[in-house]
Amino acid sequence: MSANPKTVYSKVSVKSQTVLPQAVRERLRIKPGDRLRYVLDDKGVRLERSAPNEEDDPFATFTEWASEADDEAYADL
């Protein structure tokens, strides 16, 4: 991080929600639908953009239907 860090603020709602400031969204290249990761350590909390994960795919567990023959058989559905 730079020697002169930029400070931005957001307010937490009664539902514990907040809007990410534009500067944060731009710095992390966050788009709608992206996941965030909160890393907690002795120094505080770090906010990161989380990489898409196979665990997030609800169909990832159905690998028994993931062969080429299945793709071909169900291509027209």
C-alpha positions in Angstrom: 0.0 0.0 0.0 1.1 3.6 -0.6 2.8 5.8 2.0 -0.3 8.1 2.0 -3.3 5.7 2.2 -6.7 7.0 1.1 -9.5 6.7 3.7 -13.1 6.1 2.7 -16.1 5.4 4.9 -19.4 3.6 4.7 -22.2 3.4 7.2 -23.7 0.1 8.6 -27.5 -0.2 8.4 -29.7 -1.6 11.2 -29.6 -4.9 9.2 -25.7 -4.9 9.4 -25.5 -4.1 5.7 -23.2 -1.5 4.0 -22.5 -0.2 0.6 -18.9 -0.7 -0.6 -17.5 2.7 -1.5 -16.7 3.2 -5.2 -13.0 3.5 -4.5 -13.0 0.1 -2.8 -15.1 -1.5 -5.6 -12.7 -0.1 -8.2 -9.5 -1.1 -6.3 -10.8 -4.7 -5.8 -12.4 -4.8 -9.3 -15.7 -6.0 -7.7 -18.7 -6.5 -9.9 -22.3 -7.6 -9.0 -22.3 -11.3 -8.1 -18.6 -11.4 -6.9 -17.9 -12.9 -3.6 -15.9 -11.2 -0.8 -13.5 -12.8 1.7 -12.9 -11.3 5.1 -9.5 -12.3 6.5 -9.2 -11.8 10.3 -5.8 -11.7 12.0 -4.0 -10.0 14.8 -3.7 -6.8 12.8 -7.4 -6.4 12.0 -9.6 -7.4 9.1 -8.6 -7.5 5.4 -11.3 -7.4 2.7 -10.4 -9.3 -0.5 -12.2 -10.3 -3.7 -12.7 -14.1 -3.5 -12.0 -16.2 -6.6 -15.0 -18.2 -7.9 -15.0 -21.6 -6.4 -16.2 -24.9 -7.6 -18.0 -25.4 -4.3 -20.3 -22.5 -5.3 -21.5 -24.4 -8.3 -24.6 -26.3 -7.2 -24.1 -28.8 -10.0 -20.5 -29.6 -9.3 -21.4 -32.6 -7.1 -23.2 -34.3 -10.0 -20.0 -35.5 -11.7 -21.6 -38.9 -12.6 -23.3 -37.0 -15.4 -20.3 -35.2 -16.7 -19.0 -37.4 -19.4 -18.8 -36.6 -23.1 -21.6 -39.1 -23.8 -23.8 -37.3 -21.4 -23.0 -33.9 -22.9 -23.9 -35.3 -26.4 -27.0 -37.0 -25.2 -28.4 -33.9 -23.4 -27.1 -31.2 -25.8 -30.6 -30.4 -27.1 -32.2 -29.9 -23.8 
